[in-house]
Amino acid sequence: MRTLVIVPRMYTRREFAELCSEVPEDFEARTREFWGYVRERLKALGGRVRWVYRDGVTEPGEKGLNMLKAADPENFAVVDGLLERGAELQVVEDGLLLAEVKAWMDMLAQRPTAAVQELLEASLRDRLDHIATEIERALKDDEVGVLFVDPGLDVDSPNDARVIRMYPFHPKDYLVSSLAKRRAGAQAKG
């Protein structure tokens, strides 16, 4: 049986600031806690991880690793540890689909209409279907793959795969909690 470990990756500081406009004081500590937990749990798999998948990486090999290192150094460090133990980075993103989703998101931010929302949702479905298809194609019987994915995305896993979700806390819950605390603080002041 093939195994897919899904890690809803911790937001980077930049991503968090874009979503919440203010990064909480405990962000660095929570980030260390998150990635430390994931790193230790993945070590328990030893050298059994065959494939590493990461949303947002559209290039194979060294280019893809450099892309990841620039975008998310903490996630890169965990991925690099897996690669040192024999895993391979497998590209699951289609650059054109990713660019299309980003373009619709930008358009929605400028002109929030129902039509743009529908087009964004259709584009996002195509992107997620592509990721799922690439994992389905690459992950063979008795192999272990690890998918690091934006916590707001829900990628379908292969039907015959054992799925393990790995995280000490869900990054999206941390974001929602931070937003709620920020709103409560603003209401108390105003």
Stockholm file with secondary structure:
# STOCKHOLM 1.0

chainA/1-190         MRTLVIVPRMYTRREFAELCSEVPEDFEARTREFWGYVRERLKALGGRVRWVYRDGVTEPGEKGLNMLKAADPENFAVVDGLLERGAELQVVEDGLLLAEVKAWMDMLAQRPTAAVQELLEASLRDRLDHIATEIERALKDDEVGVLFVDPGLDVDSPNDARVIRMYPFHPKDYLVSSLAKRRAGAQAKG
#=GR chainA/1-190 SS CCEEEEEECCCCHHHHHHHHSSCCTTHHHHHHHHHHHHHHHHHTTTTCEEEEEETTCCSCHHHHHHHHHHHCHHHHHHHHHHHHTTCEECCCCCHHHHHHHHHHHHHHHHSCCHHHHHHHHHHHHHHHHHHHHHHHHHCCTTCEEEEEECTTCCCCCCTTSEEEECCSSCHHHHHHHHHHHHHHHHHHHC
#=GC SS_cons         CCEEEEEECCCCHHHHHHHHSSCCTTHHHHHHHHHHHHHHHHHTTTTCEEEEEETTCCSCHHHHHHHHHHHCHHHHHHHHHHHHTTCEECCCCCHHHHHHHHHHHHHHHHSCCHHHHHHHHHHHHHHHHHHHHHHHHHCCTTCEEEEEECTTCCCCCCTTSEEEECCSSCHHHHHHHHHHHHHHHHHHHC
//
